[in-house]
Structure formats: C-alpha cells, structure tokens
Amino acid sequence: MTEQGVRWTVGQVLALAPDATSRTAGSRLGAAGPWSGAGSGEGVVWGLYKGSGSRPYQTVVDLAGAAGPAYKCSCPSRKFPCKHALGLLLLWAGGEASVPARAQPPDWAGQWLSDRRKRAGSTGAPAEGDSAAGPADPEAARRRTERRAARITAGAMELEHRLADLLRSGLASAEQTGYGPWDETAARMVDAQAPGLASRVRELGAIPGSGPGWPTRLLEECALVHLLDQGWLHRDQLPDELAATVRSRLGLPSSADGPPIRDRWLVLAQYDTADTKLTTRRIWLHGAASGRTRLLLSYGAAGRAPELALPVGLALDAELSDYPGTGRSRAALGGQFAPPAPAGFRPPGLTTAGATARYGEALRDDPWLESIPVTLDRVVPVPDGDLWQLADAEADAALPLATAAGSRPGLWQLIALSGGTPVKVFGECGHRGFTPLTAWPEGAGDAVALC
C-alpha cells in the first residue's frame, strides 16, 4: 500500500466525534506514548493502543469507505468513532513522524479491511429508506398501501374535527384541557401510521402555557397542521412533487429515486439530535460543480451515535441521489470514489437580506419547512440586548441568531474567530432565526465547526 492523500487537521478529526465526552477523551489519546505499530497507507490508518488491560486495543480506520470513514476497534465502546479511533486519527494528523506511511498493514488490520471492501464490492447496500429486498407479492403490497392510506385519512379527518372544536371553544380552552387530549390524538396518528403528523400534534399540546404569546404560536401551528391534513385529503389534486412533500411530512417512507449526481461534496457541518428512542445525525454537503446543498440523515439507537461520520471542511468525490419532494434537500450517499480530502473551495454566500428572501421562497414550495441551509458572506456577530445577531459588514442589515444558539459554546467560538472582523458562516435559517454551524475566517484558514 502507498500513502493516501493529505493528512487531516486536528479540527477535521475532532469534528467526527459523536459527542463532547468522546471529543475530550480522544484528544487525550492523540499522543504517541501509548501507541505502537501505528501506520497508514492507501486510505487506511492503524495502530495498537496500550490501555489498562493485558492486551493492547487494535484500532483501524478505513478513510476510503464507500459511505464515509469506517472504524474498527477491539475496545468495548459502542460509539462510532470511539475515543481510540479519534486518538489514532489525531496522532496521524500530527504527521509522518507519529504515524509513518507503510507498505502493508498488519494482518489483523489487513484482514478487516479486505473483508470490508470485499463485502462492499459483492453486495449492494440498500439506499436510505429502502428495504433490503422488494415485496414478494406486489398485489399484497398494494393492498397494504391502500389500508395504510385509509387509516391516515380517517386519522386526518378526526384531527380536523379536533381542530374545529378547539377554534369553536376558543384557544384559551387549550390551557385548561392540558396535554392529555393532544397526546391521545397523537397516539391515534401513530396508529394510523402517520408519525410525522403525530409529532406535530404533540407539539400542539406543548404550546399552551409555554410563555408569552403562546396563543399566537398555537394558532400558527394549528394552521400548519390543518394545511397538512388538507394536503393529504386532497393529494390527488396536487402536483406530484408537492404531493411527495405532503407524504414526507406525514412520515411516510420514501426512497432516494433521483438520478445520481457525482460531484466534489464539501462537508459543511455535522451534528446530532437525540430523543428517548433515536439519535439522528445531520450532515450538510455542498457540491463544487452542481452548486447544490444537500442533507444526509443517519440514525442510531438511543445513546448510540450513528456510524456515518464525515469530517467537516473536507470534500468527498461521491454520488448523491435526491429524495422526492418539492424544495426538499435530503439525499442519500451513493458511491464514494476517493477518501475525504482538502476541499480548496468554500461555498458561495449571501447577504442576510438574501438569506431571508431565500427562506421565503422555500416556504412557497414547502409551508412546513422549519429552516433552510444558508451560507452568509462577510457578517460580524454583534450583541443585540441579551441576544446576538449577524450583521452585514457592508450593509445596514442583520439576521438574529436563534435563541437556542445563544447558549451553545459555538457562539463564543464564532465571536472569537471573528474578533470584530467579517467571517463566512454556514448554518440553518428559519423563522426562529439563524443557527450557525460552521465558520471560515477572512482569507486563508480552515473551517471551524461550531456544533
């Protein structure tokens, strides 16, 4: 094997960490002392870590995995990557002296790598949202689809009656009735196999009494739920793309059926959200040639990070296929033709006024859209009372930061990176404000992950 590409930076390695604890623990293991037999070559890094046990942990990272980097470690951790994989990559980022290029990996690493790449070449993994095999009986599948549609229709009509009752009795009544009735209605939406609609109904139950202005927020959300109901009940009259958006918002599964688009995809941001059942990882990519910004979603069980992890600031030579739906940016990662490598480019940016205009245009196609991906050019973080905003460096305009963003460490990283000078910032722009996810300094400099 031969050495592959340019080594990553420390920031790009740490951006792979599944959580802050792993980031801290991995940073401590990025020193040469406890490592032995470390080496790298042709898209793979390996090493032995001497822990407290009698046998060292065998750690190997495949940087050229078909769906992003893959990790194997003999430690018992259920996180991907584990702290040993992060420590090994940090050691590798330190240069040739720490992890030299070698002709061949040791047998334990070579066997895993060979088996992994053989499986990738002989079996095609299903795309996101696809099952491993198609239905054996198309007629039975059609009947199941019809029964599910009938249940969703019944649930949507029941929800319409519930909303009508609320408006007749007045919004103030929602505070007296409490969360229970909404939870019961949401459970019926789950039974109707419309989990997306169930989630929105639960949000309705959480709004009353949530703070000043809650009646306005409740009315707005009721209107969106009503619109989604009506979209389903009249789906046959909608354009195909808008009908696909309605199905997606209801929570019906779909497959990435768009034509594969090969490009050099810059990894803009990666972050996780979690609830009691699931950890969801969101990875934003931007195509150098296509100019498209796309979202990859991957999932892990509660308390366990998803396996797909891509280093922020690097670029993938890969194919993406879009999911259906008007204005949707979700895609599935297909073939990857080289390991992540330095990008050499940044996404083009907008002014703050341009960002809000783009969000308004997106709402025309998808009224239920919470936010859109946006890159802001030459903005400066400035205080606005107890909150913060991003002000255009060359215009009298600004975009408020989302309230939640103000409590995250990333805000202070952004302020420190700027130091009062303009920066380029990628994030999510929506009705709650702008959430910064990644920033670049003026001139040369690596991307800084803020999440």
Summary of the structure (lengths in Angstrom):
residues: 451
radius of gyration: 24.2
end to end distance: 35.5
largest distance: 76.1
contacts: 1463
relative contact order: 0.10
helix: 37%
strand: 26%
